[in-house]
């Protein structure tokens, strides 16, 4: 099942009808229970996950740190995106979805909402690093319009440096790659 167009909830938050029974919601991290969910997703998603202390240190700088969670009826935190907003740039540090929730369009839906929020705060560019060996993540980012701009050489697994020029769009997609 692919993500469909969002609907507006009464609170103005985006809700995606994942299917008629299971709505999906994206919102900013709200507190300790959400952070527990983020670290749980990290633990099952990455070989070297961020620690709770790393996230707590990031959250001490709320003017820069942005952590968004995606919620489903089954999971209060089905996935998340952690980023730094240094206008005009949004740097995405981590994106992960629980293994049992993958391949349903949740990561795309989440990142579209994060990019929309960054644009609303003045971002004109989004950047991230992705391992060349992470084919699923590369396909996700390329599908959103990110383009490779360089390579960071690492001892075991080089990372691609990718970016996306942001501009609000009218119609279909909620953002567009600049210059299209």
N, C-alpha and C positions, 0 to 999 in steps of 0.2 A: 504494500500500500504506500502510495506517495503522499506527501504533505499536500494539503489543499489550501486554498486561500483562507486567511484568518478571518475570524468574526470578532467583532468588538463585544467584550463583556460589559456588564453594567459599570464596572470600575475603570473602564477605558483600557484594560489590558488586552493583549492579543490572545485569543483562544483558537486553537486549530482543532477542528473536528477530526481526530485521528481515525475514528470510525464512529458510527452513530452512538456507540456506548461509551467510548473513552475519549473525552476531551483532553486537550493538551494546553498548558499555560506556560508562558515564559515571563519571568520577573526577576528583579534583583534579589540577591542573597539577603535573607531576612535575619539570620542569627545563628546561634550555635547548632540547632538541629539541621539547618541547611548546610552548614560547614561540615557537620558529620557526614551528610549525604555526599558532599563533594569529595571528601577524602575517601569515602567508601568506593565511589566511582573511580577515582584515581587508582586505588589499590588494585582493582581488577582490570584496569586499562593500560597501565604503564609498567615497564620493567623497573624504572626508577621514579616512582611517584613523588610529587611534592608532599612534604610533611604538613601536618596541621600547623606547626610552628611557622612554616614558610608562608602559609596563607594568612595566618594571624598577623605576621609582620607586614605583609602586603596591605592588609585591611587597616593598618594603623595610618595609612595614607589615603583616606577616602576621596580626596580631591583627584586622585589619579586612578586608583584601583576600581575596576568594575568586575563583579562576578555575577553572572546571570545563571539561573537554574531553569531547567525545563521540567515541568511536572506532568505526570499522568495520573489517572485514577488509581493505578497500581503502585506508583512510586512517587513519593513526595519530591525526590530528586532523581529523575531518570537520566539526567546528564547536566552538563554545565559548560560555560565558557568563562575563562578568567582572562582579563585583559588590562592593559594600562592605557588610559586616554591622556595623551599629551598633545592637546590641540595644536596643530591640525592632524595629528596622527593617532590612530588607534593601533596598538601593538597587541596582538592576540598571543597570549602565553600558552594556554592549554584549552583544548576542546575535547570532551569525552562524553560518550553515551554508554549506559550500562549494556553489557553484552547482549542480554535478552531483549533489549529495546532497539538494537541496531537494524539497519536496512529497512527502516520504516519512514524515512524522511525527517526524522527528528533533528538531526544535526543541521540539515539545510534550514529547516524552520527556525531553529535556535540562532544560527549565524545570521540569517536575514533580519531577525529582530534585533540582534546585537549591532549589526551594521546600521540599521535604521536609527537606533538610539544614539549611536556615535555621530551620525550625520546631524541629528537634532541638536547635539551638543557642539557642533562646529567642526567635526572631523572631515577631512577631504581625502584621506588616505588611510588604508589599513595594511598592516604588515604582519608577517608571521614567518616562522621557520618550520619546515616539514622535512622529515627524513625521506631521502630518495626511495628507500625501501618500503615506505608506508603508502602503498598504492591506493588504498581506500580513502585515506585523507587527501592525497593528491587529487584524486578524482572529485572529491567533495569541493575542494578549493578551486579547482579549474572550472567546475560547473558553476561556481558563483562568480567567475570572472577574474580570479587571481591569476597573475602571470609570474613566471620565474624571472628574477632579476639578478641572481647571482648564486654562488655556492659557497657554503661555509665548510671548509675542510675539517673533518674530525678524524681521529685515529681509526675508528671502526666503521662509522656510518655517516658519510657526508650529508649535510642538510641543505636543502634548497631554500634560498631567501626569496619569498614571494610577496607581491604587493598588489593592491587593488586601489585604483583612484576612485573616489566616491563622489557621487553627485545624486541628489534626489531625482527620481524619475516619475514621469506621469504614466499612468496605465499599468500594464501587466506586472512587471517586477517593481519592487518597492525601492530599488536603488539600481544604478547603472554604472558600468565602467565608463569613466570619463573618456571623452574622445570618440565614442562610438557613433 
